[in-house]
Amino acid sequence: MQEHRVGRVQELKDNKGFLIRVHGEEISVFKVAGEIFAIGNVCPHQHFSRLHDGEVIGYTVTCPMHGWRYDLRTGVSTNASGRVKTYDVEIRRDEVFILSHGDTD
């Protein structure tokens, strides 16, 4: 397992996405109700790479291209088919880390 430092918790804005790149892969990071979530940045609908720019309501993010919504906790679409990859997140001493298993699931 690999870990990748995102930044400090207070650097992340509530209900706004933050884009990071890890080994060529784009990951969207969100802070919602004090929790941190990380999902793949690419909407599977038409491979639009802007989920980090999507509107966050509750625990869902809406793709700004065609409105597909994804649950930040599971990656599953809440209004269509499909899902985005989710990543484990750890917070240590106010630092946020994304954990990856080296696969592209």
TIKE-573549 format. One line per 3 residues: their letters; for each residue x, z, y of C-alpha. Coordinates in steps of 0.5 Angstrom, whole numbers, padded with zeros to 4 digits. Layout:
// residues N
a> X Z Y  ...
This chain:
// residues 105
mqe> 0000 0000 0000  0002 -0002 0007  0000 0002 0014
hrv> 0000 -0001 0020  0000 0003 0027  -0006 0001 0032
grv> -0005 0005 0037  -0007 0012 0040  -0015 0014 0039
qel> -0016 0015 0046  -0013 0007 0048  -0019 0005 0044
kdn> -0025 0004 0048  -0032 0006 0045  -0036 0000 0042
kgf> -0031 -0005 0044  -0027 -0009 0039  -0019 -0009 0039
lir> -0015 -0015 0036  -0009 -0014 0032  -0005 -0018 0028
vhg> -0002 -0016 0021  0002 -0021 0017  -0001 -0027 0020
eei> -0008 -0024 0019  -0013 -0022 0025  -0016 -0015 0024
svf> -0022 -0012 0029  -0021 -0005 0030  -0027 -0001 0033
kva> -0029 0006 0036  -0036 0008 0035  -0038 0015 0035
gei> -0031 0018 0035  -0030 0014 0028  -0025 0008 0028
fai> -0027 0002 0023  -0023 -0004 0022  -0026 -0011 0019
gnv> -0023 -0018 0019  -0024 -0022 0025  -0026 -0028 0022
cph> -0034 -0029 0021  -0035 -0032 0015  -0041 -0036 0017
qhf> -0037 -0042 0021  -0030 -0038 0021  -0030 -0036 0028
srl> -0025 -0032 0030  -0028 -0027 0035  -0031 -0021 0032
hdg> -0027 -0017 0036  -0031 -0020 0042  -0038 -0018 0039
evi> -0043 -0014 0042  -0043 -0007 0038  -0050 -0003 0037
gyt> -0050 0003 0033  -0045 0001 0027  -0046 -0006 0027
vtc> -0042 -0012 0031  -0045 -0019 0033  -0041 -0025 0032
pmh> -0041 -0028 0039  -0042 -0035 0036  -0048 -0035 0032
gwr> -0051 -0028 0032  -0049 -0026 0025  -0049 -0018 0025
ydl> -0044 -0014 0020  -0044 -0007 0019  -0037 -0004 0021
rtg> -0037 0001 0015  -0038 -0004 0009  -0037 -0011 0012
vst> -0044 -0013 0009  -0048 -0018 0014  -0054 -0014 0016
nas> -0058 -0021 0018  -0055 -0026 0014  -0051 -0027 0007
grv> -0044 -0026 0007  -0039 -0020 0009  -0032 -0019 0012
kty> -0026 -0015 0009  -0026 -0008 0011  -0020 -0004 0012
dve> -0018 0003 0011  -0016 0007 0017  -0013 0014 0018
irr> -0012 0018 0024  -0006 0022 0024  -0004 0026 0030
dev> -0008 0022 0035  -0005 0015 0032  -0009 0010 0028
fil> -0006 0007 0022  -0009 0001 0018  -0008 0001 0011
shg> -0008 -0005 0007  -0007 -0006 0000  -0003 -0013 0000
dtd> -0009 -0017 -0002  -0014 -0022 0002  -0021 -0019 -0001
